[in-house]
């Protein structure tokens, strides 16, 4: 009976993931970001930069196929000395990130700008109203205020470097997780991280999307250590403590990022149906679970008390926006931000009134769509949520809160051309980022044969992220950033299965090739 339940649950998880993920891959393949030349859809076409990059990539591939010496050199450098090469590449990427931040660190608008403004202005009615409505951003504000006090600066450049450090810290935790899970894949994980970080300009956007990354990567690393019995008990107890603290802090930094914790619990329950434990193993496992749960609960209560008692920015938590608001908003337009809905939350004075309004709006929009219309809407929303490999770069209102036209000179001006809204090379950046996103998705999508427990945890975490964005406010792929640790860990763990799939497919196609004989 237990095996039947396990098989049913495991197959359901895998099929649901494959359905949603191959849909995402389809959307990414058909994204306008990969249109070469003039792009009438996005308005930002590619230039000679992309043409040269494509020619270079083709030349490298041809050289590897045609010339044995080049192939031998490539094998020696990237496979024979893979750890050394991967380490050097990561070091070079960090130097590139530092250079990029030094050259480009503009003020950022939308919610990021409100948080930065609150570092110098805590009396503005607009600022107090914003944090009363969106109280979930109070933790990042308090942390930024603490760092600004310690280091004596509130500049964008400083917080961009803090942001860079946190993103790279998350990458370090991911790489440690890979080292624990499978050392043979460590170099591959380092290569994948280097490719991701070199084209991730979100390091200049210090917001919860990126600040939550080390927390998510941290609790995943803690779980990996907990799940591997080869570690001694004191190490696993420490991992349980870290897991509980990081899970609670993740909730206050970005509540939706707690999806991974839920995925871990559900998959552990599922796999407990199949595994048999001795009495001692059960006692040890339950002890570790109890430890993590107590720390999680204690951390939650402690952090909530600190946030409730903070005096840096007086707010009225009774004005906070209810969850129903974000569900109703997620049913409007393309499933993303709706300024009319947001304005209504600011105008309606009571919590009960805001809940009633959101409920009424939710029911109205569901009735207007009907069953078939709602399914069609979700299909389109999944595209909006996941297709864009730039993670909605410069697609927010006032994303870069200065002249969106590049005004810098020299190297700074060149970089601005790639990342500013009216930069001449924005289309080139979008193309490069989209190609990387496609590679990333392909590595994950065709590795379905690997169904080990940690892989299923990561799959369920991604499913949870997809479902959350379909239900709540979404509409753009920036919200996927919080789940990127699951994507990159999964790609690293199953890439060999994907390569094996394409090898089998090639061999099968070759076997079907007709044989011509001389008569």
C-alpha positions as CSV (number, residue, x, y, z in Angstrom):
1,X,0.0,0.0,0.0
2,X,2.8,2.4,0.9
3,X,4.7,1.7,-2.3
4,X,1.5,2.3,-4.3
5,X,1.0,5.6,-2.6
6,X,4.7,6.5,-3.2
7,X,4.5,5.6,-6.9
8,X,1.3,7.5,-7.4
9,X,2.7,10.6,-5.6
10,X,6.0,10.4,-7.4
11,X,4.5,10.0,-10.9
12,X,2.0,12.9,-10.2
13,X,4.9,15.2,-9.2
14,X,7.0,14.2,-12.2
15,X,4.1,14.6,-14.7
16,X,3.0,17.9,-13.3
17,X,6.5,19.2,-13.5
18,X,7.0,18.0,-17.0
19,X,3.8,19.5,-18.2
20,X,4.5,22.9,-16.7
21,X,8.2,22.9,-17.5
22,X,7.9,21.9,-21.2
23,X,5.2,24.6,-21.5
24,X,7.7,27.1,-20.1
25,X,10.4,25.8,-22.5
26,X,8.0,26.3,-25.4
27,X,7.3,29.9,-24.3
28,X,11.0,30.6,-23.9
29,X,11.7,29.2,-27.4
30,X,9.1,31.5,-28.9
31,X,10.1,34.6,-27.0
32,X,10.7,37.7,-29.1
33,X,14.0,38.2,-27.3
34,X,15.7,35.7,-29.7
35,X,14.6,37.5,-32.9
36,X,17.8,38.5,-34.8
37,X,18.0,41.9,-36.4
38,X,15.2,44.5,-36.2
39,X,12.6,43.5,-33.6
40,X,9.2,45.1,-34.1
41,X,7.8,43.3,-31.1
42,X,10.2,44.6,-28.4
43,X,11.4,47.6,-30.2
44,X,15.0,46.8,-29.4
45,X,16.7,44.7,-32.1
46,X,20.1,43.1,-32.1
47,X,23.2,44.7,-33.6
48,X,26.6,43.7,-35.0
49,X,27.5,42.6,-31.5
50,X,25.1,39.7,-31.5
51,X,26.1,38.8,-35.1
52,X,29.8,38.7,-34.2
53,X,28.9,36.6,-31.1
54,X,26.9,34.1,-33.2
55,X,29.7,33.8,-35.8
56,X,32.2,33.3,-33.0
57,X,30.1,30.5,-31.4
58,X,29.6,28.8,-34.7
59,X,33.4,29.0,-35.5
60,X,34.2,27.5,-32.1
61,X,31.8,24.6,-32.7
62,X,33.1,23.9,-36.2
63,X,36.7,24.1,-34.9
64,X,35.9,21.5,-32.2
65,X,34.3,19.2,-34.6
66,X,36.8,19.6,-37.4
67,X,40.2,19.9,-35.8
68,X,41.4,17.2,-33.4
69,X,44.1,19.5,-31.9
70,X,41.5,22.1,-30.9
71,X,39.2,19.4,-29.6
72,X,42.1,17.9,-27.5
73,X,43.0,21.3,-26.2
74,X,39.4,22.0,-25.2
75,X,39.0,18.7,-23.5
76,X,42.2,19.2,-21.5
77,X,41.3,22.7,-20.4
78,X,37.6,22.4,-19.7
79,X,37.4,18.7,-18.7
80,X,40.9,17.5,-17.8
81,X,41.5,20.6,-15.6
82,X,37.9,21.4,-15.0
83,X,38.0,22.4,-11.4
84,X,41.0,24.8,-12.0
85,X,39.4,26.3,-15.1
86,X,36.0,26.6,-13.4
87,X,37.6,28.3,-10.4
88,X,39.4,30.8,-12.7
89,X,36.2,31.5,-14.6
90,X,34.3,32.2,-11.4
91,X,37.1,34.5,-10.2
92,X,37.0,36.3,-13.6
93,X,33.2,36.7,-13.3
94,X,33.5,38.3,-9.8
95,X,36.0,40.8,-11.2
96,X,33.6,41.5,-14.1
97,X,30.8,42.0,-11.6
98,X,32.8,44.5,-9.6
99,X,33.8,46.4,-12.8
100,X,30.1,46.4,-13.9
101,X,28.9,47.8,-10.6
102,X,31.6,50.5,-10.4
103,X,30.6,51.6,-13.9
104,X,26.8,51.3,-13.7
105,X,25.0,52.0,-10.4
106,X,22.0,54.1,-11.2
107,X,19.1,54.9,-8.8
108,X,16.4,52.3,-9.1
109,X,12.7,53.1,-9.0
110,X,9.5,51.1,-8.1
111,X,9.7,49.5,-4.6
112,X,13.5,49.6,-4.5
113,X,13.4,53.4,-4.7
114,X,10.9,53.6,-1.8
115,X,13.1,51.5,0.4
116,X,16.2,53.7,-0.4
117,X,14.2,56.9,0.2
118,X,13.2,55.6,3.6
119,X,16.9,55.5,4.6
120,X,16.9,59.3,4.6
121,X,13.2,60.2,5.0
122,X,11.1,58.5,7.6
123,X,8.6,61.4,8.1
124,X,7.1,61.5,4.6
125,X,3.4,60.6,4.6
126,X,4.0,58.7,1.3
127,X,6.8,56.6,2.7
128,X,4.9,55.8,5.9
129,X,1.8,54.9,3.8
130,X,3.9,52.7,1.5
131,X,5.4,50.6,4.4
132,X,2.0,50.5,6.1
133,X,0.5,48.9,3.0
134,X,3.5,46.7,2.1
135,X,4.8,45.9,5.5
136,X,6.6,42.8,4.1
137,X,9.4,45.2,2.9
138,X,10.2,46.4,6.5
139,X,12.9,43.7,7.1
140,X,15.0,44.8,4.1
141,X,14.6,48.4,5.1
142,X,15.8,47.7,8.7
143,X,18.8,45.7,7.4
144,X,19.7,48.4,4.9
145,X,19.4,51.0,7.7
146,X,21.7,48.9,9.9
147,X,24.3,48.6,7.2
148,X,24.1,52.3,6.4
149,X,24.7,53.1,10.0
150,X,27.6,50.7,10.4
151,X,29.4,51.7,7.2
152,X,28.4,55.4,7.2
153,X,27.0,55.5,3.7
154,X,23.6,55.3,2.0
155,X,24.8,55.5,-1.6
156,X,23.4,53.3,-4.4
157,X,27.0,52.1,-5.1
158,X,27.3,50.8,-1.6
159,X,24.1,48.9,-1.6
160,X,24.8,47.5,-5.1
161,X,28.0,46.0,-3.7
162,X,26.1,44.6,-0.8
163,X,23.7,43.1,-3.3
164,X,26.6,41.7,-5.4
165,X,27.9,40.0,-2.2
166,X,24.6,38.5,-1.4
167,X,24.1,37.1,-4.9
168,X,27.6,35.6,-4.9
169,X,27.0,34.2,-1.4
170,X,23.9,32.4,-2.7
171,X,26.1,31.0,-5.5
172,X,28.7,29.8,-3.0
173,X,26.0,28.0,-1.0
174,X,24.7,26.4,-4.2
175,X,28.2,25.2,-5.1
176,X,28.6,23.8,-1.6
177,X,25.3,21.9,-2.0
178,X,26.6,20.4,-5.2
179,X,29.9,19.4,-3.5
180,X,27.9,17.6,-0.8
181,X,25.5,15.9,-3.3
182,X,27.9,14.9,-6.0
183,X,31.5,16.1,-6.2
184,X,31.8,14.8,-9.8
185,X,29.4,17.5,-10.8
186,X,31.1,20.3,-8.9
187,X,32.9,21.7,-12.0
188,X,29.7,21.6,-14.0
189,X,27.9,23.5,-11.3
190,X,30.7,26.1,-11.2
191,X,30.5,26.6,-15.0
192,X,26.7,27.0,-14.9
193,X,27.0,29.6,-12.1
194,X,29.7,31.5,-14.0
195,X,27.4,31.7,-17.1
196,X,24.5,32.9,-14.9
197,X,26.4,35.5,-12.9
198,X,28.1,37.1,-15.9
199,X,24.8,38.1,-17.5
200,X,22.8,38.9,-14.3
201,X,22.5,42.7,-14.1
202,X,20.1,42.4,-11.2
203,X,23.2,42.9,-8.9
204,X,22.5,46.6,-9.3
205,X,18.9,46.2,-8.0
206,X,19.1,45.8,-4.2
207,X,15.7,44.4,-3.5
208,X,14.1,41.3,-1.9
209,X,14.3,39.4,-5.1
210,X,18.1,39.1,-4.7
211,X,18.4,39.6,-0.9
212,X,16.4,36.4,-0.4
213,X,18.7,34.3,-2.6
214,X,21.3,33.5,0.1
215,X,18.5,32.6,2.5
216,X,16.9,30.2,0.0
217,X,20.3,28.7,-1.0
218,X,21.2,28.5,2.7
219,X,18.2,26.5,3.8
220,X,18.6,24.2,0.7
221,X,22.3,23.7,1.7
222,X,21.2,23.0,5.3
223,X,18.7,20.4,4.1
224,X,21.3,18.8,1.9
225,X,23.5,18.3,4.9
226,X,20.6,17.1,7.0
227,X,19.6,14.6,4.4
228,X,23.0,13.0,4.1
229,X,23.6,10.5,6.9
230,X,27.4,10.5,6.4
231,X,27.7,13.7,8.4
232,X,28.2,13.4,12.1
233,X,25.3,14.2,14.5
234,X,26.8,17.6,15.7
235,X,27.1,18.8,12.1
236,X,23.5,17.8,11.3
237,X,22.2,19.4,14.5
238,X,23.9,22.7,13.4
239,X,22.4,22.2,9.9
240,X,18.9,21.8,11.6
241,X,19.5,25.0,13.5
242,X,20.5,26.9,10.4
243,X,17.6,25.5,8.5
244,X,15.1,26.7,11.0
245,X,16.6,30.2,11.3
246,X,17.0,30.7,7.5
247,X,13.5,29.4,6.8
248,X,11.9,31.9,9.3
249,X,14.0,34.8,8.0
250,X,13.1,33.8,4.4
251,X,9.5,34.2,5.3
252,X,10.0,37.8,6.6
253,X,12.2,38.7,3.7
254,X,10.0,37.4,0.9
255,X,7.1,35.1,2.0
256,X,6.7,33.3,-1.3
257,X,10.3,32.0,-1.2
258,X,9.2,29.7,1.6
259,X,7.8,27.4,-1.1
260,X,11.1,25.4,-0.9
261,X,10.6,24.6,2.7
262,X,7.1,23.3,2.0
263,X,8.5,21.2,-0.9
264,X,11.1,19.7,1.4
265,X,8.4,18.7,3.9
266,X,6.1,17.1,1.3
267,X,8.8,15.2,-0.5
268,X,10.2,13.9,2.8
269,X,6.8,12.6,3.7
270,X,6.4,11.0,0.3
271,X,9.8,9.2,0.5
272,X,9.1,8.1,4.0
273,X,6.5,5.8,2.5
274,X,9.1,3.9,0.6
275,X,12.1,3.9,3.0
276,X,12.4,1.7,6.0
277,X,14.2,3.1,9.1
278,X,15.4,1.4,12.2
279,X,14.1,2.6,15.6
280,X,17.4,4.5,16.1
281,X,17.2,6.2,12.7
282,X,13.6,7.2,13.4
283,X,14.6,8.7,16.8
284,X,17.5,10.6,15.2
285,X,15.4,11.9,12.3
286,X,12.5,13.0,14.6
287,X,15.0,14.7,16.9
288,X,16.5,16.7,14.0
289,X,13.0,17.6,12.7
290,X,12.0,18.7,16.2
291,X,15.2,20.8,16.5
292,X,14.6,22.5,13.2
293,X,11.0,23.1,14.0
294,X,11.7,24.6,17.4
295,X,14.4,26.9,15.9
296,X,12.0,27.9,13.1
297,X,9.2,28.7,15.5
298,X,11.5,30.5,17.9
299,X,13.1,32.5,15.1
300,X,9.7,33.4,13.7
301,X,8.4,34.7,17.0
302,X,11.7,36.5,17.8
303,X,11.9,38.2,14.4
304,X,8.2,39.1,14.4
305,X,8.6,40.7,17.8
306,X,11.6,42.7,16.6
307,X,9.7,43.9,13.5
308,X,6.5,44.7,15.4
309,X,8.5,46.7,18.0
310,X,10.8,48.5,15.6
311,X,10.7,52.3,16.0
312,X,12.8,53.4,13.0
313,X,9.8,53.9,10.8
314,X,6.4,54.2,12.5
315,X,3.8,52.4,10.4
316,X,0.2,51.3,10.8
317,X,0.1,47.5,10.2
318,X,-3.7,47.6,10.2
319,X,-3.4,49.2,6.8
320,X,-1.4,46.3,5.3
321,X,-2.6,44.9,2.0
322,X,-4.5,41.5,2.4
323,X,-3.4,38.4,0.4
324,X,-6.7,38.5,-1.4
325,X,-5.7,41.7,-3.0
326,X,-2.7,40.0,-4.7
327,X,-4.9,37.1,-5.9
328,X,-7.5,39.5,-7.4
329,X,-4.7,41.6,-9.0
330,X,-3.3,38.4,-10.4
331,X,-6.5,38.0,-12.4
332,X,-6.3,41.4,-14.1
333,X,-4.7,42.4,-17.4
334,X,-1.7,40.1,-18.0
335,X,-1.7,38.9,-14.4
336,X,0.7,41.5,-13.2
337,X,0.7,44.8,-11.3
338,X,-2.6,46.8,-11.5
339,X,-2.3,50.5,-10.4
340,X,-6.1,50.8,-10.0
341,X,-6.2,47.9,-7.6
342,X,-3.2,49.3,-5.7
343,X,-4.8,52.7,-5.4
344,X,-8.0,51.2,-4.0
345,X,-6.0,49.6,-1.2
346,X,-4.5,53.0,-0.4
347,X,-7.9,54.7,-0.3
348,X,-10.1,52.1,1.6
349,X,-9.5,53.0,5.3
350,X,-10.3,49.7,7.0
351,X,-8.8,46.2,6.9
352,X,-12.3,44.7,6.7
353,X,-13.1,47.0,3.8
354,X,-10.0,46.1,1.9
355,X,-10.7,42.4,2.3
356,X,-14.3,42.8,1.2
357,X,-13.3,44.9,-1.9
358,X,-10.6,42.3,-2.9
359,X,-13.0,39.4,-2.5
360,X,-15.7,41.2,-4.5
361,X,-13.1,42.0,-7.3
362,X,-11.8,38.4,-7.3
363,X,-15.3,36.9,-7.7
364,X,-16.2,39.4,-10.4
365,X,-13.1,38.7,-12.4
366,X,-13.6,34.9,-12.1
367,X,-17.2,35.2,-13.3
368,X,-16.2,37.4,-16.2
369,X,-13.6,34.9,-17.4
370,X,-15.6,31.7,-16.9
371,X,-14.0,28.2,-16.7
372,X,-12.6,28.2,-20.2
373,X,-11.5,31.8,-20.1
374,X,-9.7,31.3,-16.8
375,X,-7.8,28.3,-18.2
376,X,-6.9,30.4,-21.3
377,X,-5.8,33.2,-19.0
378,X,-3.6,30.9,-16.9
379,X,-2.0,29.6,-20.1
380,X,-1.1,33.2,-21.2
381,X,0.0,34.1,-17.7
382,X,2.4,31.2,-17.5
383,X,4.0,32.7,-20.6
384,X,4.2,36.1,-19.0
385,X,5.6,34.6,-15.8
386,X,8.4,32.5,-17.3
387,X,9.3,33.2,-21.0
388,X,11.6,36.2,-20.5
389,X,15.2,35.1,-19.8
390,X,16.2,38.7,-18.8
391,X,13.8,38.4,-15.8
392,X,11.9,41.4,-16.9
393,X,14.9,43.7,-17.0
394,X,13.8,47.4,-17.4
395,X,10.1,46.4,-17.7
396,X,9.0,47.8,-14.4
397,X,7.8,51.4,-14.2
398,X,10.7,53.7,-13.4
399,X,13.0,50.7,-13.3
400,X,16.1,52.9,-13.7
401,X,15.1,56.1,-11.9
402,X,17.0,58.6,-14.1
403,X,17.2,59.4,-17.8
404,X,16.6,56.0,-19.5
405,X,18.8,57.1,-22.3
406,X,22.5,56.3,-21.8
407,X,24.5,59.5,-20.9
408,X,27.8,58.0,-19.9
409,X,31.0,58.1,-21.9
410,X,33.7,55.6,-22.6
411,X,33.3,52.2,-21.0
412,X,30.5,53.3,-18.7
413,X,28.6,54.6,-21.7
414,X,29.1,51.3,-23.5
415,X,27.7,49.3,-20.6
416,X,24.7,51.6,-20.3
417,X,23.9,50.9,-23.9
418,X,23.3,47.3,-23.0
419,X,21.2,47.8,-19.9
420,X,19.4,51.1,-20.2
421,X,15.9,51.2,-21.7
422,X,16.9,53.2,-24.7
423,X,20.4,51.7,-25.1
424,X,21.4,50.7,-28.6
425,X,22.5,47.3,-27.4
426,X,19.6,46.4,-25.1
427,X,18.4,43.9,-27.8
428,X,21.8,42.3,-27.7
429,X,21.6,41.8,-24.0
430,X,18.1,40.3,-24.3
431,X,19.2,37.9,-27.0
432,X,22.2,36.7,-24.9
433,X,20.2,36.3,-21.8
434,X,17.4,34.5,-23.6
435,X,19.8,32.0,-25.2
436,X,21.3,31.2,-21.7
437,X,17.7,30.8,-20.3
438,X,16.9,28.4,-23.1
439,X,20.1,26.3,-22.4
440,X,19.2,26.3,-18.7
441,X,15.7,25.1,-19.4
442,X,16.8,22.4,-21.8
443,X,19.3,21.0,-19.3
444,X,16.4,20.7,-16.8
445,X,13.6,19.6,-19.1
446,X,15.1,16.5,-20.6
447,X,16.6,15.1,-17.4
448,X,13.4,13.5,-16.3
449,X,14.9,10.1,-15.7
450,X,16.7,11.3,-12.5
451,X,14.1,11.0,-9.7
452,X,16.3,11.0,-6.7
453,X,14.9,12.7,-3.6
454,X,16.7,16.0,-3.8
455,X,15.9,16.3,-7.5
456,X,12.2,15.8,-6.7
457,X,12.4,18.4,-4.0
458,X,13.8,20.9,-6.5
459,X,11.1,20.0,-9.0
460,X,8.4,20.4,-6.5
461,X,9.9,23.8,-5.4
462,X,9.7,25.0,-9.0
463,X,6.1,23.7,-9.4
464,X,5.3,25.6,-6.2
465,X,6.8,28.7,-7.6
466,X,4.9,28.4,-10.8
467,X,1.6,27.8,-9.0
468,X,2.2,30.7,-6.6
469,X,2.8,33.1,-9.6
470,X,-0.3,31.7,-11.4
471,X,-2.4,32.3,-8.3
472,X,-1.0,35.6,-7.1
473,X,0.4,38.7,-8.8
474,X,2.8,37.7,-11.5
475,X,2.9,38.8,-15.1
476,X,6.7,39.0,-15.5
477,X,9.6,36.7,-14.9
478,X,11.3,38.9,-12.3
479,X,9.4,36.9,-9.7
480,X,11.3,33.8,-10.7
481,X,14.5,35.2,-9.3
482,X,13.7,34.0,-5.8
483,X,13.5,30.4,-7.1
484,X,16.7,30.5,-9.2
485,X,18.7,28.3,-6.7
486,X,16.3,25.5,-7.5
487,X,16.7,26.0,-11.2
488,X,20.5,26.0,-11.2
489,X,20.9,23.2,-8.7
490,X,18.4,21.1,-10.7
491,X,20.3,21.8,-14.0
492,X,23.5,20.8,-12.4
493,X,22.2,17.5,-11.0
494,X,20.4,16.3,-14.1
495,X,22.5,17.7,-17.0
496,X,24.1,14.3,-17.6
497,X,20.7,12.7,-18.0
498,X,19.8,15.3,-20.6
499,X,23.1,14.7,-22.5
500,X,22.3,10.9,-22.4
501,X,18.8,11.6,-23.8
502,X,20.1,13.5,-26.7
503,X,22.8,10.9,-27.3
504,X,20.2,8.1,-27.4
505,X,18.0,10.2,-29.7
506,X,20.9,10.7,-32.1
507,X,21.8,7.0,-32.0
508,X,18.2,6.1,-32.7
509,X,17.9,8.6,-35.6
510,X,21.2,7.3,-37.0
511,X,20.0,3.7,-36.8
512,X,16.9,4.7,-38.8
513,X,19.0,6.3,-41.5
514,X,18.7,4.3,-44.8
515,X,21.8,2.5,-46.0
516,X,22.6,3.0,-49.7
517,X,24.5,0.1,-51.4
518,X,26.0,0.0,-54.9
519,X,24.1,-2.3,-57.1
